[in-house]
Amino acid sequence: MQSVDSATTPHDTGTASPARASLLAFALIVGLFFLWGVANNLNDILIKQFKNAFTLSDFQAGLVQSAFYLGYFLLAIPAGVCMRRFGFKSAILIGLALYALGALLFYPAAATQTYAIFLCGLFVIASGLSFLETSANPLVTVLGPPEGGARRLNFAQSFNPLGSIAGILIGRDFIFNGVEHTPQQLAAMAPPARHAYFVSQSLTVQTPYLVIACVVIAFALMIAIVPFPAHGEDQMDRSSGTRHFGRLLRDRHFLSAVAAQFFYVGAQVGVWSYLIRYCQGTIPGTPERRAADYLMVSLILFTVGRFAGTALMRVIAPRTLLALFAAINVALCAIGIASPGMIGLIALVVASFFMSVMYPTIFALGVHGFSDSDRKLGASLLVMAIIGGAMLTALMGAVSDAAGIARAMLVPLACFVAVLLFAMQRARSRPA
């Protein structure tokens, strides 16, 4: 990976050397990937915790992801427009402010035990993350030669699952309190005792999200005072983006990347959101903390896969690696469906390794060869595709309620087929 010093030309900082200022800015950009990983995978814990606190069905619990990824969908284009008009740094600061505000909303939500306020907080957090992802992903792709964009983005995205692991650790150790009751046990409890149990389950999220809000605010202050690389900021486009959007919407190669991203995010979010549920549903008697350990292993494999994928792309074309990994995950999901229990669980855990390169590779292939303005607006449409995490996770919940958690894995299986078709189509069309 090319150093930031040679890839960008930062403004003169006066007291700090340009190379040092540029390196610090790049480190903060990479830190963004860690921060939104924490929020993304805390949702997988929240789904199980909210089922404890509000006695929700799988479909109702899936609304956690629906509210979250709806924020991504609705704010992606405003984020892209903001980035074009005011630059990367302004968009990032707005994103961090929304992230902190959403985390702070968890305090009154828990105090009042109101599920709707929790969903509102998740929506606001995701709105902020939409600004962060729309800004950071394209910024990384232009910090060096175009042909290395996919590899650089995979490297930066490698820090995202580290944040995901941190999120699972926070959830497992500070949100899950080890107290679980079956529906039969809850029904047998006296109303005051049952109410006290629900309240205690809601309150466990207050402190973790308050700490997260403080960390995000501190990070925003650092972003505000550190000079950013000048690349792109001196080319801010204050004209209407209608012409650029029109061109993007006529580009079938780009639209296929948006569709692939929609299905990939749906598969990733769906598998991780219901992995604890799959474990406890197909291996009865598994405690929630033990089930969370399998999610932790998934994220570790995902992290290893990111670094391994970055290395493999030095010798294997990104589109080829994407096709290979998608095909393997189709087979692993099929095992999860056909062999519910430990074998299926292991297959779904291993699938995380092969999911690792998909998001950044689809993203980089989607904006490959674009101009600066097209890349920024294209990034917003690719981030909008994250709505797949909302729609397809809810669909998985509905399938699970109707036919069982194992058959719900048919949804991610179909999604990986779509990613495979995209990779094959890209191999026949554009070199990358």
Wavefront OBJ file of the C-alpha trace (Angstrom):
o trace
v 0.000 0.000 0.000
v 1.306 3.401 -0.965
v 1.989 5.779 1.891
v -0.270 8.744 2.326
v 2.703 11.079 2.020
v 3.190 10.193 -1.646
v -0.503 9.883 -2.422
v -1.615 13.297 -1.241
v -0.393 16.848 -0.893
v -1.705 18.347 2.328
v -1.919 22.030 3.049
v 0.979 23.588 4.893
v 0.255 23.215 8.609
v 2.785 25.699 9.849
v 4.083 23.938 12.947
v 3.759 20.336 11.709
v 5.463 18.946 8.618
v 3.106 18.113 5.713
v 4.089 14.439 5.824
v 3.369 14.146 9.551
v 0.037 15.989 9.277
v -1.006 13.806 6.348
v -0.128 10.603 8.195
v -2.123 11.681 11.266
v -5.132 12.556 9.109
v -4.970 9.180 7.389
v -4.821 7.412 10.768
v -7.974 9.257 11.838
v -9.709 8.278 8.577
v -8.863 4.630 9.211
v -10.143 5.105 12.780
v -13.566 5.891 11.347
v -13.785 2.342 10.016
v -13.212 1.067 13.556
v -15.850 3.388 15.032
v -18.703 2.370 12.777
v -17.780 -1.296 13.229
v -18.552 -0.917 16.940
v -22.045 0.414 16.221
v -22.831 -2.075 13.453
v -22.205 -5.203 15.474
v -23.634 -4.000 18.743
v -26.926 -4.356 16.865
v -26.453 -8.139 16.811
v -26.344 -8.044 20.620
v -29.266 -5.614 20.814
v -31.517 -7.935 18.821
v -31.157 -10.628 21.479
v -31.266 -8.151 24.383
v -34.427 -6.453 23.133
v -36.081 -9.862 22.795
v -35.341 -10.254 26.524
v -36.567 -6.770 27.440
v -39.668 -6.523 25.245
v -40.659 -10.157 24.432
v -40.409 -9.586 20.677
v -40.894 -12.003 17.801
v -37.968 -12.574 15.411
v -39.606 -10.191 12.928
v -40.080 -7.457 15.546
v -36.494 -7.868 16.772
v -35.329 -7.587 13.160
v -36.689 -4.017 13.180
v -33.459 -3.102 14.998
v -31.613 -3.569 11.717
v -34.480 -2.084 9.707
v -34.370 1.196 11.677
v -30.570 1.221 11.541
v -30.157 0.683 7.817
v -33.070 2.967 6.956
v -30.880 5.756 8.340
v -28.116 4.734 5.939
v -30.561 4.719 3.033
v -32.223 8.088 3.661
v -29.079 10.058 4.519
v -26.662 8.678 1.915
v -27.539 11.142 -0.877
v -27.578 14.174 1.469
v -24.166 12.986 2.678
v -22.870 12.784 -0.883
v -24.208 16.237 -1.735
v -22.736 17.675 1.463
v -19.363 16.115 0.667
v -19.353 17.589 -2.853
v -20.250 21.072 -1.636
v -18.261 21.337 1.595
v -15.601 18.637 1.425
v -14.736 15.405 3.194
v -14.007 16.919 6.602
v -17.337 18.720 6.997
v -19.267 15.560 6.079
v -17.260 13.515 8.575
v -17.890 15.991 11.417
v -21.640 15.961 10.722
v -21.549 12.166 10.772
v -19.782 12.038 14.126
v -22.217 14.530 15.647
v -25.197 12.392 14.594
v -23.466 9.234 15.841
v -22.982 10.774 19.300
v -26.541 12.128 19.424
v -28.032 8.738 18.568
v -25.951 7.007 21.244
v -27.107 9.570 23.830
v -30.754 8.787 22.996
v -30.266 5.322 24.475
v -30.225 6.862 27.954
v -33.836 8.152 27.941
v -34.952 5.118 25.921
v -33.733 2.773 28.650
v -35.047 4.992 31.445
v -38.545 4.955 29.963
v -38.270 1.407 28.561
v -39.564 2.611 25.186
v -38.652 0.434 22.196
v -39.592 3.204 19.739
v -36.979 5.572 21.239
v -34.345 2.849 20.955
v -35.231 2.476 17.273
v -35.062 6.275 16.882
v -31.584 6.309 18.450
v -30.430 3.577 16.086
v -31.813 5.541 13.124
v -29.862 8.657 14.176
v -26.656 6.651 14.707
v -26.985 5.117 11.261
v -27.646 8.529 9.736
v -24.292 9.615 11.111
v -22.583 6.465 9.885
v -24.018 7.136 6.436
v -22.059 10.404 6.369
v -18.926 8.641 7.612
v -19.053 5.780 5.110
v -19.978 8.018 2.192
v -16.924 10.154 2.965
v -14.275 7.679 4.101
v -14.704 4.971 1.460
v -14.139 7.137 -1.644
v -11.412 9.122 0.129
v -9.398 5.953 0.671
v -9.789 4.837 -2.954
v -8.135 8.015 -4.283
v -5.166 8.005 -1.911
v -2.888 6.433 -4.495
v -2.898 4.881 -7.987
v -6.381 3.948 -9.307
v -5.396 0.323 -9.907
v -4.653 -0.089 -6.187
v -7.966 1.363 -5.002
v -9.563 -2.001 -4.136
v -6.488 -3.123 -2.210
v -6.228 0.145 -0.248
v -9.907 0.061 0.645
v -9.636 -3.555 1.779
v -6.714 -2.531 4.011
v -8.661 0.348 5.581
v -11.760 -1.826 5.911
v -9.642 -4.380 7.780
v -9.963 -2.111 10.822
v -13.767 -2.215 10.603
v -14.086 -5.777 11.952
v -11.720 -4.860 14.790
v -14.402 -2.363 15.800
v -16.997 -5.090 15.300
v -15.110 -7.353 17.696
v -14.969 -4.502 20.210
v -18.737 -4.071 19.818
v -19.399 -7.753 20.521
v -17.094 -7.658 23.569
v -18.949 -4.600 24.883
v -22.281 -6.287 24.333
v -21.283 -9.661 25.739
v -19.633 -8.302 28.885
v -21.635 -5.146 29.632
v -25.094 -5.647 28.057
v -25.740 -9.385 28.457
v -26.127 -9.898 32.207
v -26.485 -13.676 32.153
v -30.098 -13.599 33.338
v -32.393 -15.396 30.889
v -35.973 -16.594 31.279
v -38.001 -18.780 28.946
v -41.493 -17.624 27.865
v -42.933 -20.222 30.243
v -40.906 -18.864 33.170
v -41.960 -15.307 32.371
v -45.605 -16.327 32.209
v -45.321 -17.920 35.642
v -43.782 -14.808 37.273
v -45.843 -12.314 39.231
v -46.483 -9.076 37.240
v -44.214 -6.890 39.450
v -41.335 -9.372 39.151
v -41.821 -9.668 35.399
v -41.842 -5.872 35.022
v -38.672 -5.558 37.122
v -36.965 -8.119 34.885
v -37.873 -6.208 31.728
v -36.649 -2.939 33.233
v -33.330 -4.473 34.286
v -32.774 -5.826 30.766
v -33.403 -2.366 29.247
v -31.083 -0.524 31.645
v -28.042 -2.629 30.703
v -27.571 -0.607 27.492
v -27.405 2.823 29.149
v -23.785 2.963 30.296
v -22.173 1.329 27.230
v -23.854 3.758 24.831
v -23.077 6.742 27.056
v -19.376 5.809 26.957
v -19.555 5.335 23.183
v -21.034 8.826 22.817
v -18.157 10.324 24.813
v -15.556 8.515 22.681
v -17.215 9.692 19.463
v -17.291 13.302 20.688
v -13.584 13.125 21.545
v -12.851 11.695 18.105
v -14.812 14.540 16.469
v -12.710 17.093 18.333
v -9.531 15.462 17.016
v -10.905 15.455 13.462
v -11.789 19.146 13.810
v -8.268 20.273 14.733
v -6.201 18.010 12.445
v -5.600 19.200 8.843
v -6.927 16.759 6.243
v -5.241 15.793 2.957
v -5.968 18.416 0.329
v -6.970 15.871 -2.307
v -10.466 16.663 -3.467
v -11.030 19.512 -1.031
v -9.691 22.043 -3.515
v -12.082 20.627 -6.140
v -15.331 20.985 -4.194
v -18.235 21.108 -6.644
v -21.038 23.485 -5.675
v -23.040 22.872 -8.837
v -26.151 20.732 -9.044
v -25.506 17.014 -8.949
v -28.438 16.181 -11.236
v -26.218 15.704 -14.303
v -23.852 13.422 -12.396
v -26.701 11.353 -10.938
v -28.239 10.984 -14.379
v -24.988 9.670 -15.786
v -24.601 7.206 -12.907
v -28.149 5.922 -13.276
v -27.491 5.177 -16.950
v -24.331 3.204 -16.194
v -25.357 -0.469 -16.058
v -21.957 -1.498 -14.664
v -22.363 0.875 -11.747
v -25.990 -0.130 -11.153
v -24.963 -3.781 -11.013
v -22.486 -2.829 -8.257
v -25.286 -1.081 -6.323
v -27.456 -4.205 -6.634
v -24.590 -6.466 -5.554
v -23.939 -4.249 -2.537
v -27.633 -4.404 -1.599
v -27.596 -8.198 -1.582
v -24.188 -8.526 0.074
v -25.070 -6.266 3.004
v -28.358 -8.114 3.408
v -26.468 -11.412 3.611
v -23.827 -10.168 6.047
v -26.237 -8.412 8.378
v -28.698 -11.295 8.222
v -26.181 -14.010 9.059
v -24.657 -12.058 11.935
v -27.968 -10.753 13.293
v -29.435 -14.247 13.589
v -26.300 -16.230 14.412
v -27.051 -16.150 18.166
v -30.649 -17.079 17.414
v -29.497 -19.896 15.081
v -27.127 -21.224 17.741
v -29.716 -21.234 20.520
v -32.485 -22.460 18.198
v -30.597 -25.410 16.701
v -28.486 -26.288 19.774
v -31.003 -26.000 22.650
v -29.626 -25.012 26.041
v -26.794 -22.829 24.731
v -26.416 -19.756 27.011
v -26.554 -16.391 25.237
v -22.984 -15.532 26.238
v -21.710 -18.800 24.749
v -23.709 -18.097 21.594
v -22.138 -14.628 21.459
v -18.721 -16.308 21.480
v -19.536 -17.888 18.111
v -20.353 -14.429 16.784
v -17.004 -13.277 18.155
v -15.205 -16.064 16.288
v -17.072 -15.021 13.138
v -15.754 -11.487 13.460
v -12.208 -12.688 14.115
v -12.367 -14.780 10.932
v -13.818 -11.775 9.120
v -10.864 -9.655 10.274
v -8.332 -12.293 9.219
v -10.113 -12.544 5.875
v -9.785 -8.799 5.292
v -6.015 -8.847 5.755
v -5.672 -12.119 3.828
v -7.805 -10.743 1.008
v -5.698 -7.591 0.827
v -2.597 -9.774 0.417
v -4.239 -12.100 -2.114
v -5.221 -9.162 -4.318
v -1.556 -8.653 -5.120
v -1.679 -11.859 -7.171
v -5.405 -12.421 -7.830
v -7.672 -9.900 -9.559
v -10.260 -8.491 -7.108
v -13.199 -9.590 -9.282
v -11.830 -13.161 -9.401
v -11.351 -13.339 -5.646
v -14.847 -11.921 -5.152
v -16.362 -14.628 -7.381
v -14.462 -17.412 -5.593
v -15.450 -16.234 -2.107
v -19.105 -15.780 -3.119
v -19.288 -19.311 -4.524
v -17.830 -20.758 -1.309
v -20.405 -18.880 0.775
v -23.264 -20.218 -1.313
v -22.080 -23.712 -0.348
v -21.619 -22.787 3.338
v -25.138 -21.333 3.600
v -26.499 -24.502 2.008
v -24.796 -26.507 4.769
v -26.331 -24.201 7.384
v -29.772 -24.966 5.949
v -29.314 -28.701 5.419
v -27.466 -29.483 8.680
v -28.917 -27.361 11.515
v -26.914 -27.765 14.686
v -23.181 -27.655 15.277
v -22.233 -28.489 11.660
v -24.469 -25.755 10.278
v -23.285 -23.300 12.924
v -19.639 -23.923 12.047
v -20.428 -23.420 8.342
v -22.077 -20.057 9.040
v -19.189 -18.977 11.281
v -16.640 -19.887 8.578
v -18.699 -17.937 6.001
v -17.540 -14.732 7.704
v -13.979 -15.302 6.446
v -15.227 -15.322 2.867
v -17.573 -12.347 3.380
v -14.570 -10.234 4.353
v -13.533 -8.845 0.965
v -16.999 -8.385 -0.490
v -18.108 -4.924 0.642
v -14.887 -3.011 -0.152
v -14.296 -4.925 -3.394
v -17.807 -4.293 -4.711
v -17.432 -0.640 -3.675
v -14.067 -0.203 -5.401
v -15.226 -1.993 -8.573
v -18.345 0.172 -8.606
v -16.486 3.519 -8.647
v -13.469 2.334 -10.661
v -12.517 4.895 -13.320
v -14.933 7.586 -12.087
v -14.167 11.309 -11.943
v -13.965 12.999 -8.537
v -17.591 14.248 -8.624
v -18.959 10.968 -9.949
v -16.997 9.051 -7.325
v -18.485 11.097 -4.469
v -22.075 10.765 -5.676
v -21.507 7.152 -6.659
v -20.337 6.501 -3.113
v -23.626 7.860 -1.772
v -25.635 5.462 -3.964
v -23.465 2.530 -2.934
v -23.987 3.441 0.714
v -27.745 3.664 0.057
v -27.556 0.024 -1.010
v -26.923 -0.804 2.638
v -30.736 -0.706 2.946
v -30.408 -4.378 2.058
v -29.453 -4.911 5.697
v -32.869 -3.566 6.738
v -35.078 -5.247 4.175
v -33.464 -8.653 3.978
v -32.903 -9.033 7.729
v -36.604 -8.368 8.300
v -37.365 -10.923 5.565
v -35.156 -13.450 7.369
v -37.077 -12.801 10.580
v -40.375 -13.425 8.804
v -39.059 -16.666 7.264
v -37.737 -17.750 10.660
v -41.102 -17.134 12.336
v -42.863 -19.104 9.585
v -40.445 -21.948 8.825
v -37.636 -21.983 11.387
v -34.284 -20.258 11.780
v -32.360 -22.773 9.617
v -34.569 -22.184 6.573
v -34.147 -18.421 7.072
v -30.580 -18.923 5.785
v -32.090 -19.344 2.309
v -32.132 -15.539 2.181
v -28.335 -15.019 2.515
v -27.744 -17.995 0.203
v -29.699 -16.225 -2.547
v -27.813 -13.001 -1.790
v -24.419 -14.655 -2.274
v -25.652 -16.027 -5.605
v -26.343 -12.418 -6.639
v -22.824 -11.353 -5.604
v -21.376 -14.267 -7.593
v -23.312 -13.181 -10.695
v -22.012 -9.612 -10.284
v -18.404 -10.802 -10.061
v -18.853 -12.984 -13.154
v -20.467 -10.105 -15.064
v -17.641 -7.744 -14.085
v -15.068 -10.313 -15.249
v -16.679 -10.279 -18.699
v -16.842 -6.490 -18.957
v -14.398 -4.187 -17.199
v -10.867 -4.970 -16.147
v -10.213 -4.250 -12.464
l 1 2 3 4 5 6 7 8 9 10 11 12 13 14 15 16 17 18 19 20 21 22 23 24 25 26 27 28 29 30 31 32 33 34 35 36 37 38 39 40 41 42 43 44 45 46 47 48 49 50 51 52 53 54 55 56 57 58 59 60 61 62 63 64 65 66 67 68 69 70 71 72 73 74 75 76 77 78 79 80 81 82 83 84 85 86 87 88 89 90 91 92 93 94 95 96 97 98 99 100 101 102 103 104 105 106 107 108 109 110 111 112 113 114 115 116 117 118 119 120 121 122 123 124 125 126 127 128 129 130 131 132 133 134 135 136 137 138 139 140 141 142 143 144 145 146 147 148 149 150 151 152 153 154 155 156 157 158 159 160 161 162 163 164 165 166 167 168 169 170 171 172 173 174 175 176 177 178 179 180 181 182 183 184 185 186 187 188 189 190 191 192 193 194 195 196 197 198 199 200 201 202 203 204 205 206 207 208 209 210 211 212 213 214 215 216 217 218 219 220 221 222 223 224 225 226 227 228 229 230 231 232 233 234 235 236 237 238 239 240 241 242 243 244 245 246 247 248 249 250 251 252 253 254 255 256 257 258 259 260 261 262 263 264 265 266 267 268 269 270 271 272 273 274 275 276 277 278 279 280 281 282 283 284 285 286 287 288 289 290 291 292 293 294 295 296 297 298 299 300 301 302 303 304 305 306 307 308 309 310 311 312 313 314 315 316 317 318 319 320 321 322 323 324 325 326 327 328 329 330 331 332 333 334 335 336 337 338 339 340 341 342 343 344 345 346 347 348 349 350 351 352 353 354 355 356 357 358 359 360 361 362 363 364 365 366 367 368 369 370 371 372 373 374 375 376 377 378 379 380 381 382 383 384 385 386 387 388 389 390 391 392 393 394 395 396 397 398 399 400 401 402 403 404 405 406 407 408 409 410 411 412 413 414 415 416 417 418 419 420 421 422 423 424 425 426 427 428 429 430 431 432
